[in-house]
Amino acid sequence: MIFAMVVIGGVTRLTESGLSIAEWRPLAGIVPPQGEAEWQRLFALYRQIPEYAVFNRGMSLAEFKGIFWWEYVHRLWGRLIGVVFALPFLYFLWRRRIPRRLVPHLVAMLGLGAAQGFVGWYMVESGLSQRTDVSQYRLTGHLALALAIYGYMLWTALTLLRPAAPPLPGRAAQRLRRRLLAATGVAGLAILAGGLVAGLDAGFIYNSFPLMGGRLVPADALSLEPAWINLFENPAAAQFVHRVLAVGLAALTAWLWLGGRAASLPARARGAVSLFAAMVFAQAGLGIATLLLAVPIPLAAAHQAGAVVLLTLALWAQHELRGAGRETAAGRA
């Protein structure tokens, strides 16, 4: 459900639907608009924000409904995730069916999920008064928290399925795990940079690869002062950084895969590393295609889903290699 939530959120952004509901009603907002009067009230709220005045002036009610439903589904799905997690958790907690060591983790997950709702509204609120869209900082933070929750739950689930780390003796396994850690870190930075690209609409400029405006480094990459602010507020710089991280990840992954061939690994660990490597290159291909075709919604949504798949495989491979450097009992003897 969280995987789907990230994809729905990406489509909501791509369709410019995220500001269509200009109020936050955590409980009453579950019920969709009932009757013409309620639709007119919500449409009137939307007509008061800068996005409508600058980009959508003259929009009809039917057109408003088209963007409203994406944001409604996004918010409703978030509430459903809370229900699907909280009710079984409270039931099994009451029945004392949950191991004591697991309870703090489940409480933390529930708390992070609730916090994500507030962060989501904090993001939307940034686009309701002075801006015509949401803050790229808050958008990236919202994405980062979603992926952190997803990763936390995935790692916990993997540990429940395989609580004991199989020992993987040898320096080659240790080196491989270090390379995988580095690749996972770069992948995480690339995903966050992608959040900035989405927040700045930077995918709609320099729709060529590998050059940007005929240059490796675009001419306007440092057009803002001070220079460091370009990384976060200049669309050209944001796209350039995302590209550099993606290319760096591909090179690092090739090195990782070659190291995996030299290491003596169990079939599961070898398969996890190979799938991660394959997904890195598939994701790069999706990203290039999305850029060259000027961000078509289906392809861009697939690229965002690909980022979650990549994170999934990275964490799975990390989990399989967590015993690297540990000797077996026979080896110690």
DAJO-V308355 format. One record per helix or strand. SS is the DSSP state (~ for helix, > for strand). FROM is the first residue (numbers start at 1). TO is the last residue. Records with the same first field share a line. If there is no record, write none. Layout:
SS: FROM-TO ; FROM-TO
This chain:
~: 2-14 ; 28-30 ; 36-46 ; 50-55 ; 61-94 ; 100-125 ; 136-161 ; 171-199 ; 202-204 ; 227-233 ; 235-262 ; 267-292 ; 297-320 ; 329-332
>: 168-168 ; 212-212 ; 215-215 ; 324-324
